[in-house]
Amino acid sequence: MFFNPSYTAFMNNTFRVSTIYRNQWQTVSKGYNTFFASFEARPYMSAENGRGLGIGLAFTNDVAGSLSFGEKDIMIAASYFFALDRRQKTYISVGIEGMRKNWSMNLSNARFNPQDMYNDDITYQELNTYDVSLGFSVQHAEDEEHQLNISAALFHINTPSLSRFKDGDVRMHRRLFANASYLFPLKYSDRLGLNPQVFFQHQHNYNEFLFGSDLLIKINDAVFTSEILNIGLYCRNLESVVISPKFKYNNLSTGMAYDVNFSKLSKVSKTYGAIELWISYAFNPLYNKQKQTKIPCPIF
């Protein structure tokens, strides 16, 4: 949902709750501390026609530095997905997202040159912006062990103003996000799978390219219990390596990511880039029980 609004509630379950915490660049001042929480629901799903609706609500708190400069976001997203074929192996999903951002800072911790005292040139110490984003994704699953995903999203379509001066003209540039992944089993083992992924982002004059893969290890694949261990290794812009172990137990997913920086900034960061922790749980309502199927069985 954070990467692409078309992924909102695009899942097998009816509800999902998720939370993420990220700590970055703590060796430079107070660095960045980011907290994200989301709730997704699938209010409509037709198994016969392969069509469904998804809605989601998310909150972000991102603060950095001695002045506590950052943003507090409220995000509302909706998606519509449908199958292209009767076997429902190929799905297309489209999504829209609206976001309210509150930008603020605390100047009480700021220090200024006594000979050049601070004046109130900054009109707004606090800003509220609103923007709209769109997303699109395609998923093809030949079976549970072969799955192809391709998606793209455009954020901040209306380019909201970020200027803190009354007559300023500073705007948030549109951001393009795209990714592709392909999950497939390894031939020499029925318990191992590989999921290579590519992520790309472009905003104004800046690009981010992240690529790598997850190694999936099926620890337990019984009828009522599924345990999968993921070990991910990724590279970002050829300047940092991300190590990401993950674990999934039935509908509960948890994991972490550790970013090792070896760019020119490593002298300041001491190779420490960021650490990220997350947990996600998908579930169905209590009244949503599966229909029982009567299987004729011989009597001995």
Phi and psi restraints in degrees (value plus and minus 20) as a CYANA .aco file:
   2 PHE   PHI     -89.6   -49.6
   2 PHE   PSI     -57.5   -17.5
   3 PHE   PHI     -98.5   -58.5
   3 PHE   PSI     -58.0   -18.0
   4 ASN   PHI    -174.4  -134.4
   4 ASN   PSI     102.5   142.5
   5 PRO   PHI     -82.1   -42.1
   5 PRO   PSI     -40.0     0.0
   6 SER   PHI     -90.4   -50.4
   6 SER   PSI     -36.1     3.9
   7 TYR   PHI    -104.9   -64.9
   7 TYR   PSI     -21.3    18.7
   8 THR   PHI     -80.3   -40.3
   8 THR   PSI      97.7   137.7
   9 ALA   PHI      34.6    74.6
   9 ALA   PSI       4.1    44.1
  10 PHE   PHI    -104.9   -64.9
  10 PHE   PSI      63.9   103.9
  11 MET   PHI    -176.0  -136.0
  11 MET   PSI     155.9   195.9
  12 ASN   PHI    -104.1   -64.1
  12 ASN   PSI     -43.4    -3.4
  13 ASN   PHI    -115.7   -75.7
  13 ASN   PSI     151.2   191.2
  14 THR   PHI    -104.9   -64.9
  14 THR   PSI     -56.3   -16.3
  15 PHE   PHI    -150.0  -110.0
  15 PHE   PSI     136.4   176.4
  16 ARG   PHI    -174.0  -134.0
  16 ARG   PSI     114.3   154.3
  17 VAL   PHI    -139.7   -99.7
  17 VAL   PSI     121.3   161.3
  18 SER   PHI    -163.9  -123.9
  18 SER   PSI     132.0   172.0
  19 THR   PHI    -167.9  -127.9
  19 THR   PSI     125.9   165.9
  20 ILE   PHI    -157.9  -117.9
  20 ILE   PSI     120.1   160.1
  21 TYR   PHI    -147.2  -107.2
  21 TYR   PSI     112.6   152.6
  22 ARG   PHI    -150.7  -110.7
  22 ARG   PSI     112.3   152.3
  23 ASN   PHI    -142.0  -102.0
  23 ASN   PSI     102.5   142.5
  24 GLN   PHI    -159.0  -119.0
  24 GLN   PSI     119.9   159.9
  25 TRP   PHI      35.9    75.9
  25 TRP   PSI      27.3    67.3
  26 GLN   PHI     -93.5   -53.5
  26 GLN   PSI     -35.2     4.8
  27 THR   PHI     -98.3   -58.3
  27 THR   PSI     -30.1     9.9
  28 VAL   PHI    -132.7   -92.7
  28 VAL   PSI      86.4   126.4
  29 SER   PHI      33.5    73.5
  29 SER   PSI    -153.7  -113.7
  30 LYS   PHI    -117.1   -77.1
  30 LYS   PSI     -21.5    18.5
  31 GLY   PHI      41.5    81.5
  31 GLY   PSI    -180.9  -140.9
  32 TYR   PHI    -130.2   -90.2
  32 TYR   PSI     114.9   154.9
  33 ASN   PHI    -146.4  -106.4
  33 ASN   PSI      99.4   139.4
  34 THR   PHI    -144.1  -104.1
  34 THR   PSI     113.1   153.1
  35 PHE   PHI    -147.1  -107.1
  35 PHE   PSI     114.1   154.1
  36 PHE   PHI    -154.6  -114.6
  36 PHE   PSI     116.8   156.8
  37 ALA   PHI    -161.2  -121.2
  37 ALA   PSI     121.8   161.8
  38 SER   PHI    -164.7  -124.7
  38 SER   PSI     134.7   174.7
  39 PHE   PHI    -154.3  -114.3
  39 PHE   PSI     108.4   148.4
  40 GLU   PHI    -144.5  -104.5
  40 GLU   PSI     127.7   167.7
  41 ALA   PHI    -161.8  -121.8
  41 ALA   PSI     127.9   167.9
  42 ARG   PHI    -134.7   -94.7
  42 ARG   PSI      68.3   108.3
  43 PRO   PHI     -90.3   -50.3
  43 PRO   PSI     -42.1    -2.1
  44 TYR   PHI    -160.2  -120.2
  44 TYR   PSI     113.9   153.9
  45 MET   PHI    -173.4  -133.4
  45 MET   PSI     103.9   143.9
  46 SER   PHI    -126.7   -86.7
  46 SER   PSI      88.1   128.1
  47 ALA   PHI     -87.9   -47.9
  47 ALA   PSI     -50.9   -10.9
  48 GLU   PHI     -91.7   -51.7
  48 GLU   PSI     -62.9   -22.9
  49 ASN   PHI    -114.0   -74.0
  49 ASN   PSI     -29.8    10.2
  50 GLY   PHI      46.1    86.1
  50 GLY   PSI      21.9    61.9
  51 ARG   PHI    -148.3  -108.3
  51 ARG   PSI     128.1   168.1
  52 GLY   PHI    -181.1  -141.1
  52 GLY   PSI     144.5   184.5
  53 LEU   PHI    -142.3  -102.3
  53 LEU   PSI     125.1   165.1
  54 GLY   PHI    -152.2  -112.2
  54 GLY   PSI     123.7   163.7
  55 ILE   PHI    -153.1  -113.1
  55 ILE   PSI     134.2   174.2
  56 GLY   PHI    -174.2  -134.2
  56 GLY   PSI     132.4   172.4
  57 LEU   PHI    -152.7  -112.7
  57 LEU   PSI     112.4   152.4
  58 ALA   PHI    -161.1  -121.1
  58 ALA   PSI     134.4   174.4
  59 PHE   PHI    -150.8  -110.8
  59 PHE   PSI     120.8   160.8
  60 THR   PHI    -152.4  -112.4
  60 THR   PSI     116.2   156.2
  61 ASN   PHI    -147.5  -107.5
  61 ASN   PSI      92.9   132.9
  62 ASP   PHI    -147.5  -107.5
  62 ASP   PSI      90.9   130.9
  63 VAL   PHI    -150.2  -110.2
  63 VAL   PSI     122.1   162.1
  64 ALA   PHI    -166.4  -126.4
  64 ALA   PSI     131.4   171.4
  65 GLY   PHI      59.1    99.1
  65 GLY   PSI     154.0   194.0
  66 SER   PHI     -88.6   -48.6
  66 SER   PSI     -43.7    -3.7
  67 LEU   PHI    -110.9   -70.9
  67 LEU   PSI     -14.3    25.7
  68 SER   PHI      31.6    71.6
  68 SER   PSI      21.5    61.5
  69 PHE   PHI     -93.8   -53.8
  69 PHE   PSI     114.1   154.1
  70 GLY   PHI     152.3   192.3
  70 GLY   PSI    -180.4  -140.4
  71 GLU   PHI    -160.3  -120.3
  71 GLU   PSI     131.0   171.0
  72 LYS   PHI    -144.0  -104.0
  72 LYS   PSI     100.1   140.1
  73 ASP   PHI    -134.1   -94.1
  73 ASP   PSI     126.1   166.1
  74 ILE   PHI    -143.8  -103.8
  74 ILE   PSI     104.2   144.2
  75 MET   PHI    -141.8  -101.8
  75 MET   PSI     112.1   152.1
  76 ILE   PHI    -142.5  -102.5
  76 ILE   PSI     108.3   148.3
  77 ALA   PHI    -154.0  -114.0
  77 ALA   PSI     134.0   174.0
  78 ALA   PHI    -162.8  -122.8
  78 ALA   PSI     126.4   166.4
  79 SER   PHI    -157.4  -117.4
  79 SER   PSI     136.0   176.0
  80 TYR   PHI    -154.9  -114.9
  80 TYR   PSI     105.6   145.6
  81 PHE   PHI    -149.0  -109.0
  81 PHE   PSI     129.4   169.4
  82 PHE   PHI    -171.7  -131.7
  82 PHE   PSI     132.8   172.8
  83 ALA   PHI    -107.3   -67.3
  83 ALA   PSI     123.5   163.5
  84 LEU   PHI    -110.7   -70.7
  84 LEU   PSI     -38.6     1.4
  85 ASP   PHI    -150.6  -110.6
  85 ASP   PSI     144.1   184.1
  86 ARG   PHI     -87.0   -47.0
  86 ARG   PSI     -50.9   -10.9
  87 ARG   PHI     -97.8   -57.8
  87 ARG   PSI     -26.5    13.5
  88 GLN   PHI      36.5    76.5
  88 GLN   PSI      24.1    64.1
  89 LYS   PHI    -116.0   -76.0
  89 LYS   PSI     -39.6     0.4
  90 THR   PHI    -142.3  -102.3
  90 THR   PSI     103.5   143.5
  91 TYR   PHI    -139.3   -99.3
  91 TYR   PSI     125.6   165.6
  92 ILE   PHI    -138.8   -98.8
  92 ILE   PSI     115.9   155.9
  93 SER   PHI    -150.6  -110.6
  93 SER   PSI     116.4   156.4
  94 VAL   PHI    -143.7  -103.7
  94 VAL   PSI     126.8   166.8
  95 GLY   PHI    -165.6  -125.6
  95 GLY   PSI     135.8   175.8
  96 ILE   PHI    -152.9  -112.9
  96 ILE   PSI     127.4   167.4
  97 GLU   PHI    -160.4  -120.4
  97 GLU   PSI     115.7   155.7
  98 GLY   PHI    -136.8   -96.8
  98 GLY   PSI     117.4   157.4
  99 MET   PHI    -156.4  -116.4
  99 MET   PSI     117.7   157.7
 100 ARG   PHI    -131.1   -91.1
 100 ARG   PSI     103.6   143.6
 101 LYS   PHI    -133.0   -93.0
 101 LYS   PSI     112.5   152.5
 102 ASN   PHI    -129.9   -89.9
 102 ASN   PSI      91.4   131.4
 103 TRP   PHI    -119.3   -79.3
 103 TRP   PSI     109.7   149.7
 104 SER   PHI    -169.1  -129.1
 104 SER   PSI     146.1   186.1
 105 MET   PHI    -175.6  -135.6
 105 MET   PSI     138.1   178.1
 106 ASN   PHI    -133.1   -93.1
 106 ASN   PSI      84.1   124.1
 107 LEU   PHI    -100.6   -60.6
 107 LEU   PSI     -22.3    17.7
 108 SER   PHI     -86.9   -46.9
 108 SER   PSI     -42.9    -2.9
 109 ASN   PHI    -112.9   -72.9
 109 ASN   PSI     -18.2    21.8
 110 ALA   PHI    -102.5   -62.5
 110 ALA   PSI     125.5   165.5
 111 ARG   PHI    -140.4  -100.4
 111 ARG   PSI     113.6   153.6
 112 PHE   PHI    -142.3  -102.3
 112 PHE   PSI     137.1   177.1
 113 ASN   PHI     -82.6   -42.6
 113 ASN   PSI     106.6   146.6
 114 PRO   PHI     -78.6   -38.6
 114 PRO   PSI     -48.8    -8.8
 115 GLN   PHI    -100.0   -60.0
 115 GLN   PSI     -30.1     9.9
 116 ASP   PHI    -155.4  -115.4
 116 ASP   PSI      49.1    89.1
 117 MET   PHI     -78.5   -38.5
 117 MET   PSI     128.9   168.9
 118 TYR   PHI     -85.6   -45.6
 118 TYR   PSI     112.3   152.3
 119 ASN   PHI    -137.8   -97.8
 119 ASN   PSI     149.9   189.9
 120 ASP   PHI    -108.4   -68.4
 120 ASP   PSI      26.5    66.5
 121 ASP   PHI     -87.7   -47.7
 121 ASP   PSI     -50.4   -10.4
 122 ILE   PHI     -97.0   -57.0
 122 ILE   PSI      89.3   129.3
 123 THR   PHI     -92.6   -52.6
 123 THR   PSI     -60.0   -20.0
 124 TYR   PHI    -141.7  -101.7
 124 TYR   PSI      92.6   132.6
 125 GLN   PHI    -103.0   -63.0
 125 GLN   PSI     -34.8     5.2
 126 GLU   PHI    -154.4  -114.4
 126 GLU   PSI     114.0   154.0
 127 LEU   PHI    -147.5  -107.5
 127 LEU   PSI     127.8   167.8
 128 ASN   PHI    -142.6  -102.6
 128 ASN   PSI     104.8   144.8
 129 THR   PHI    -143.5  -103.5
 129 THR   PSI     137.2   177.2
 130 TYR   PHI    -153.7  -113.7
 130 TYR   PSI     114.7   154.7
 131 ASP   PHI    -165.8  -125.8
 131 ASP   PSI     146.9   186.9
 132 VAL   PHI    -146.7  -106.7
 132 VAL   PSI     122.3   162.3
 133 SER   PHI    -155.4  -115.4
 133 SER   PSI     132.9   172.9
 134 LEU   PHI    -148.6  -108.6
 134 LEU   PSI     129.5   169.5
 135 GLY   PHI    -162.5  -122.5
 135 GLY   PSI     138.1   178.1
 136 PHE   PHI    -167.4  -127.4
 136 PHE   PSI     118.8   158.8
 137 SER   PHI    -169.6  -129.6
 137 SER   PSI     133.1   173.1
 138 VAL   PHI    -148.4  -108.4
 138 VAL   PSI     113.3   153.3
 139 GLN   PHI    -149.9  -109.9
 139 GLN   PSI     109.2   149.2
 140 HIS   PHI    -144.4  -104.4
 140 HIS   PSI     100.7   140.7
 141 ALA   PHI    -142.8  -102.8
 141 ALA   PSI      84.9   124.9
 142 GLU   PHI     -86.7   -46.7
 142 GLU   PSI     -57.3   -17.3
 143 ASP   PHI    -178.3  -138.3
 143 ASP   PSI    -191.1  -151.1
 144 GLU   PHI     -86.9   -46.9
 144 GLU   PSI     -40.8    -0.8
 145 GLU   PHI    -123.1   -83.1
 145 GLU   PSI     -23.9    16.1
 146 HIS   PHI    -146.9  -106.9
 146 HIS   PSI      96.2   136.2
 147 GLN   PHI    -167.0  -127.0
 147 GLN   PSI     107.1   147.1
 148 LEU   PHI    -134.0   -94.0
 148 LEU   PSI     111.0   151.0
 149 ASN   PHI    -148.2  -108.2
 149 ASN   PSI     112.3   152.3
 150 ILE   PHI    -156.0  -116.0
 150 ILE   PSI     112.1   152.1
 151 SER   PHI    -168.7  -128.7
 151 SER   PSI     139.4   179.4
 152 ALA   PHI    -170.5  -130.5
 152 ALA   PSI     127.6   167.6
 153 ALA   PHI    -167.7  -127.7
 153 ALA   PSI     128.6   168.6
 154 LEU   PHI    -141.8  -101.8
 154 LEU   PSI      99.2   139.2
 155 PHE   PHI    -124.8   -84.8
 155 PHE   PSI     136.8   176.8
 156 HIS   PHI      35.5    75.5
 156 HIS   PSI      29.8    69.8
 157 ILE   PHI     -80.2   -40.2
 157 ILE   PSI     -56.7   -16.7
 158 ASN   PHI    -106.4   -66.4
 158 ASN   PSI     -16.3    23.7
 159 THR   PHI      22.5    62.5
 159 THR   PSI      51.2    91.2
 160 PRO   PHI     -85.3   -45.3
 160 PRO   PSI     134.1   174.1
 161 SER   PHI     -96.3   -56.3
 161 SER   PSI     117.0   157.0
 162 LEU   PHI    -136.8   -96.8
 162 LEU   PSI     -12.9    27.1
 163 SER   PHI     -87.9   -47.9
 163 SER   PSI     116.8   156.8
 164 ARG   PHI    -117.4   -77.4
 164 ARG   PSI     -11.7    28.3
 165 PHE   PHI    -134.3   -94.3
 165 PHE   PSI     131.3   171.3
 166 LYS   PHI     -81.0   -41.0
 166 LYS   PSI     -60.9   -20.9
 167 ASP   PHI    -126.3   -86.3
 167 ASP   PSI      -2.1    37.9
 168 GLY   PHI     -96.9   -56.9
 168 GLY   PSI     140.4   180.4
 169 ASP   PHI    -155.6  -115.6
 169 ASP   PSI      51.2    91.2
 170 VAL   PHI    -135.8   -95.8
 170 VAL   PSI     103.1   143.1
 171 ARG   PHI    -144.8  -104.8
 171 ARG   PSI     133.3   173.3
 172 MET   PHI     -99.1   -59.1
 172 MET   PSI     100.6   140.6
 173 HIS   PHI     -95.2   -55.2
 173 HIS   PSI     133.2   173.2
 174 ARG   PHI     -84.0   -44.0
 174 ARG   PSI     125.2   165.2
 175 ARG   PHI    -143.1  -103.1
 175 ARG   PSI     107.5   147.5
 176 LEU   PHI    -120.3   -80.3
 176 LEU   PSI     109.5   149.5
 177 PHE   PHI    -143.2  -103.2
 177 PHE   PSI     116.5   156.5
 178 ALA   PHI    -165.8  -125.8
 178 ALA   PSI     126.3   166.3
 179 ASN   PHI    -173.3  -133.3
 179 ASN   PSI     139.9   179.9
 180 ALA   PHI    -167.4  -127.4
 180 ALA   PSI     123.2   163.2
 181 SER   PHI    -168.5  -128.5
 181 SER   PSI     134.6   174.6
 182 TYR   PHI    -163.7  -123.7
 182 TYR   PSI      97.2   137.2
 183 LEU   PHI    -116.6   -76.6
 183 LEU   PSI     110.3   150.3
 184 PHE   PHI    -172.2  -132.2
 184 PHE   PSI     131.8   171.8
 185 PRO   PHI    -101.2   -61.2
 185 PRO   PSI     133.2   173.2
 186 LEU   PHI    -103.7   -63.7
 186 LEU   PSI     117.6   157.6
 187 LYS   PHI     -85.5   -45.5
 187 LYS   PSI     -54.8   -14.8
 188 TYR   PHI    -104.5   -64.5
 188 TYR   PSI     -18.0    22.0
 189 SER   PHI    -173.9  -133.9
 189 SER   PSI     116.5   156.5
 190 ASP   PHI    -106.0   -66.0
 190 ASP   PSI     -18.9    21.1
 191 ARG   PHI    -131.3   -91.3
 191 ARG   PSI     -17.1    22.9
 192 LEU   PHI    -139.3   -99.3
 192 LEU   PSI     120.2   160.2
 193 GLY   PHI    -160.2  -120.2
 193 GLY   PSI     141.9   181.9
 194 LEU   PHI    -148.1  -108.1
 194 LEU   PSI     118.0   158.0
 195 ASN   PHI    -153.8  -113.8
 195 ASN   PSI      59.1    99.1
 196 PRO   PHI     -89.1   -49.1
 196 PRO   PSI     123.8   163.8
 197 GLN   PHI    -160.1  -120.1
 197 GLN   PSI     129.7   169.7
 198 VAL   PHI    -152.3  -112.3
 198 VAL   PSI     111.1   151.1
 199 PHE   PHI    -143.6  -103.6
 199 PHE   PSI     119.8   159.8
 200 PHE   PHI    -159.6  -119.6
 200 PHE   PSI     115.4   155.4
 201 GLN   PHI    -153.7  -113.7
 201 GLN   PSI     120.5   160.5
 202 HIS   PHI    -156.0  -116.0
 202 HIS   PSI     108.9   148.9
 203 GLN   PHI    -165.9  -125.9
 203 GLN   PSI      95.2   135.2
 204 HIS   PHI      36.9    76.9
 204 HIS   PSI    -133.3   -93.3
 205 ASN   PHI    -119.8   -79.8
 205 ASN   PSI      -7.2    32.8
 206 TYR   PHI    -140.4  -100.4
 206 TYR   PSI     122.6   162.6
 207 ASN   PHI    -150.6  -110.6
 207 ASN   PSI     125.4   165.4
 208 GLU   PHI    -150.6  -110.6
 208 GLU   PSI     109.4   149.4
 209 PHE   PHI    -145.9  -105.9
 209 PHE   PSI      96.5   136.5
 210 LEU   PHI    -143.1  -103.1
 210 LEU   PSI     106.9   146.9
 211 PHE   PHI    -162.7  -122.7
 211 PHE   PSI     132.4   172.4
 212 GLY   PHI     146.8   186.8
 212 GLY   PSI    -176.0  -136.0
 213 SER   PHI    -177.8  -137.8
 213 SER   PSI     135.1   175.1
 214 ASP   PHI    -126.9   -86.9
 214 ASP   PSI     115.8   155.8
 215 LEU   PHI    -119.5   -79.5
 215 LEU   PSI      99.1   139.1
 216 LEU   PHI    -117.6   -77.6
 216 LEU   PSI     109.7   149.7
 217 ILE   PHI    -141.8  -101.8
 217 ILE   PSI      95.0   135.0
 218 LYS   PHI    -100.6   -60.6
 218 LYS   PSI      86.8   126.8
 219 ILE   PHI    -100.3   -60.3
 219 ILE   PSI     -62.0   -22.0
 220 ASN   PHI    -164.8  -124.8
 220 ASN   PSI     105.9   145.9
 221 ASP   PHI    -152.1  -112.1
 221 ASP   PSI      37.5    77.5
 222 ALA   PHI    -106.4   -66.4
 222 ALA   PSI    -196.2  -156.2
 223 VAL   PHI     -86.0   -46.0
 223 VAL   PSI     -65.7   -25.7
 224 PHE   PHI    -128.2   -88.2
 224 PHE   PSI     -21.9    18.1
 225 THR   PHI    -153.7  -113.7
 225 THR   PSI     108.6   148.6
 226 SER   PHI    -150.9  -110.9
 226 SER   PSI     102.9   142.9
 227 GLU   PHI    -146.4  -106.4
 227 GLU   PSI     101.0   141.0
 228 ILE   PHI    -149.7  -109.7
 228 ILE   PSI     108.1   148.1
 229 LEU   PHI    -124.8   -84.8
 229 LEU   PSI     107.5   147.5
 230 ASN   PHI    -131.3   -91.3
 230 ASN   PSI     116.5   156.5
 231 ILE   PHI    -144.9  -104.9
 231 ILE   PSI      91.7   131.7
 232 GLY   PHI    -127.7   -87.7
 232 GLY   PSI     124.8   164.8
 233 LEU   PHI    -158.1  -118.1
 233 LEU   PSI     102.0   142.0
 234 TYR   PHI    -155.2  -115.2
 234 TYR   PSI     138.6   178.6
 235 CYS   PHI    -146.7  -106.7
 235 CYS   PSI     112.7   152.7
 236 ARG   PHI    -133.4   -93.4
 236 ARG   PSI      97.2   137.2
 237 ASN   PHI      30.7    70.7
 237 ASN   PSI       7.4    47.4
 238 LEU   PHI      35.0    75.0
 238 LEU   PSI       8.1    48.1
 239 GLU   PHI    -151.8  -111.8
 239 GLU   PSI     -24.9    15.1
 240 SER   PHI    -175.2  -135.2
 240 SER   PSI     134.1   174.1
 241 VAL   PHI    -138.1   -98.1
 241 VAL   PSI     115.1   155.1
 242 VAL   PHI    -133.1   -93.1
 242 VAL   PSI     102.2   142.2
 243 ILE   PHI    -124.7   -84.7
 243 ILE   PSI     105.4   145.4
 244 SER   PHI    -157.7  -117.7
 244 SER   PSI      73.2   113.2
 245 PRO   PHI    -103.0   -63.0
 245 PRO   PSI     121.9   161.9
 246 LYS   PHI    -159.7  -119.7
 246 LYS   PSI     134.2   174.2
 247 PHE   PHI    -159.3  -119.3
 247 PHE   PSI     115.0   155.0
 248 LYS   PHI    -144.9  -104.9
 248 LYS   PSI     104.5   144.5
 249 TYR   PHI    -140.2  -100.2
 249 TYR   PSI      87.0   127.0
 250 ASN   PHI      33.4    73.4
 250 ASN   PSI    -133.9   -93.9
 251 ASN   PHI    -118.9   -78.9
 251 ASN   PSI     -12.9    27.1
 252 LEU   PHI    -121.7   -81.7
 252 LEU   PSI     105.3   145.3
 253 SER   PHI    -143.3  -103.3
 253 SER   PSI     116.7   156.7
 254 THR   PHI    -166.1  -126.1
 254 THR   PSI     139.2   179.2
 255 GLY   PHI     159.4   199.4
 255 GLY   PSI    -197.4  -157.4
 256 MET   PHI    -168.0  -128.0
 256 MET   PSI     143.1   183.1
 257 ALA   PHI    -159.5  -119.5
 257 ALA   PSI     112.5   152.5
 258 TYR   PHI    -139.8   -99.8
 258 TYR   PSI     103.0   143.0
 259 ASP   PHI    -120.4   -80.4
 259 ASP   PSI      95.7   135.7
 260 VAL   PHI    -121.6   -81.6
 260 VAL   PSI      96.4   136.4
 261 ASN   PHI    -116.1   -76.1
 261 ASN   PSI     108.7   148.7
 262 PHE   PHI    -150.4  -110.4
 262 PHE   PSI       6.4    46.4
 263 SER   PHI    -101.0   -61.0
 263 SER   PSI    -188.7  -148.7
 264 LYS   PHI     -84.3   -44.3
 264 LYS   PSI     -39.9     0.1
 265 LEU   PHI    -101.1   -61.1
 265 LEU   PSI     -22.8    17.2
 266 SER   PHI     -85.4   -45.4
 266 SER   PSI     -42.2    -2.2
 267 LYS   PHI     -84.5   -44.5
 267 LYS   PSI     -51.7   -11.7
 268 VAL   PHI    -111.2   -71.2
 268 VAL   PSI     -61.8   -21.8
 269 SER   PHI     -98.3   -58.3
 269 SER   PSI     -33.8     6.2
 270 LYS   PHI      36.3    76.3
 270 LYS   PSI      17.9    57.9
 271 THR   PHI      49.8    89.8
 271 THR   PSI     -25.2    14.8
 272 TYR   PHI    -106.6   -66.6
 272 TYR   PSI      97.4   137.4
 273 GLY   PHI    -120.8   -80.8
 273 GLY   PSI     -83.5   -43.5
 274 ALA   PHI    -181.7  -141.7
 274 ALA   PSI     137.7   177.7
 275 ILE   PHI    -150.9  -110.9
 275 ILE   PSI     118.7   158.7
 276 GLU   PHI    -153.2  -113.2
 276 GLU   PSI     115.5   155.5
 277 LEU   PHI    -146.0  -106.0
 277 LEU   PSI     120.2   160.2
 278 TRP   PHI    -170.7  -130.7
 278 TRP   PSI     139.4   179.4
 279 ILE   PHI    -168.6  -128.6
 279 ILE   PSI     121.4   161.4
 280 SER   PHI    -163.0  -123.0
 280 SER   PSI     119.9   159.9
 281 TYR   PHI    -157.2  -117.2
 281 TYR   PSI     106.4   146.4
 282 ALA   PHI    -129.8   -89.8
 282 ALA   PSI     122.5   162.5
 283 PHE   PHI    -176.2  -136.2
 283 PHE   PSI     148.0   188.0
 284 ASN   PHI    -134.8   -94.8
 284 ASN   PSI     135.4   175.4
 285 PRO   PHI     -84.4   -44.4
 285 PRO   PSI     136.6   176.6
 286 LEU   PHI     -82.6   -42.6
 286 LEU   PSI     -52.9   -12.9
 287 TYR   PHI     -99.6   -59.6
 287 TYR   PSI     -28.4    11.6
 288 ASN   PHI    -106.7   -66.7
 288 ASN   PSI      61.0   101.0
 289 LYS   PHI    -117.6   -77.6
 289 LYS   PSI     122.4   162.4
 290 GLN   PHI     -90.1   -50.1
 290 GLN   PSI     125.2   165.2
 291 LYS   PHI     -89.6   -49.6
 291 LYS   PSI     115.3   155.3
 292 GLN   PHI    -100.5   -60.5
 292 GLN   PSI     118.2   158.2
 293 THR   PHI    -128.2   -88.2
 293 THR   PSI     104.5   144.5
 294 LYS   PHI    -103.4   -63.4
 294 LYS   PSI      98.7   138.7
 295 ILE   PHI    -125.2   -85.2
 295 ILE   PSI     100.8   140.8
 296 PRO   PHI     -83.4   -43.4
 296 PRO   PSI     107.7   147.7
 297 CYS   PHI    -147.9  -107.9
 297 CYS   PSI     112.0   152.0
 298 PRO   PHI     -87.8   -47.8
 298 PRO   PSI     129.4   169.4
 299 ILE   PHI    -119.0   -79.0
 299 ILE   PSI     108.2   148.2
